[in-house]
Each structure stands twice: as C-alpha cells, then as structure tokens.
C-alpha cells in the first residue's frame, strides 16, 4: 500500500471516529455563540501566555495565576465550553495514541544504530 493512500485512509478513519465527531460538534457549539467564543478564546490566550512564561523560565506572578484560575472557574461553568474541553481531551488522547503507535512501529531510534 502506498504511504499516501494509507495516510488518506487513516484520515478518513479519524474523521469517522466518535472522538473526532464529538470534538467537532462541541467545537461548533462553542464557536456558534459569539459570547461563548470570546470567553473561550480569552481564556485560551491567557492560559497560553502563562504556559509560555513558564516555558521561558519566567516566574508567573501569584496575581496572574489567581486571575487565570478564576477565569477558568467561570469558563468551565459554561456547559458548552466544559463539554468542548472534555471532547478535546478525548480526541487529543486518541491522536497521541495514533502517533505513539506509528512511532513505535517505525522505531526511529533503531536508525541510529
């Protein structure tokens, strides 16, 4: 089987998976409501800023951490956003499993020997 054909087959299988369908449905729910979309994107942006600060070795202020924690509580109380995060986690886990399976079967580390 051609690698590209296999990739297309895998892509179709992913699109037909319950994890992808649920993720896609929940994402559309969040983005179909402007207020929910803005709330979600604002939270993601602030959470990403904190993550980037941590990754660059900077200490994140307690004030900033409290602000994001409070925002997280508000955001997660929205059922559409909460369900989207849950669906996103399941979809991401499935994709990580797929990458792991591919990586293990290829065994890239053995190429260095």
N, C-alpha and C positions, 0 to 999 in steps of 0.2 A: 504494500500500500504506500502510495506517495505521502510524504510527510505533510504536505499542504492539504491534501484530501483528508488526512486524519485530523488535522487541526480544524478544518471546517466541520467534520463530524463531531468532534469534541465541543465545538462552539454551539452546534445545534443541540447537543445533549445538555449543555449548561443552560441554554435558553429554555429548554423544556423541563428543567428541574423545578421542583416545588420551591427550593430555596431562592432561585432566581425570580420565579413568578411572584412570590410573596414580597421579595425585596423591591421589585419593580412596582408592584401595586402600592406598597406602603410609601415608596418614594413619590409616586404620583399624588398620593393623598396629601403629603406634606407640601409639595410644590404647587398644588392646585389652589391653595388658600394663601393669599399674599401675606397676611399677618403671620401665619404659621411658618411660611417660608422664611420671612425676615427673622423671626425668632430663632429658627433653626440655624440659619446662616450666621447670625451674630454669635450664637453660642459656639459653633464650629470654629469661627475665626478666632475668638478669644481663647478657646482651648488649644488651637494650633499655635497661637502666639506663645502661650505658656510652654508648650512642648518644645518649641524652637529655642526658647530661652534656656530651658533645662539642657537641651542637647548641645548648646553652645557653651555650657559650663557656667552660665549665669545663675545667680540665686534669685528665685522668684519671691517677691515680697508677700508677706502674710496677707496684706490688704488685697493684693491681686488674686491670691488663691481663694480668699473668702468671697470675693466678688464672683469669681467663676463658679465656685461651689454653690452659691446662692442662685446664680443663673441656671446652673444645672438642675437644681431642685425645681425651679419654675418650668424649665423646658421639659423635664421628664414628667411633669404633671399633665402635660398635654398628651392625650392618648394617641394622636396621630404620630407625634414625634417619638414617643416611647415605643410604639409598635414598629416604627421605622428603624430605630436603633436595634431592636431585637432581631428584626429581619435582616438588617445589615450584618449583624454579628454572625448569624447562621450562614448567610451567603459567603461572607469572608472566610469562615471556617471551612466551608466546602472548597472554596478556591485554594486555600492554603493546603488542604489535603491533596488536591489535584497537583499542585506544584511539588509537594513532597513526594508523591508517587512518581512523578516524572523525574525529579532529581535523583531519587533512589534507583530508578531503573536505568538511568543513564550512567550513574556513578562517575561523575565528573572527576572526583578525586583520584580515581584509578588512572586517569590520563596522564598524571604527573609521574607515574612510576615507570 
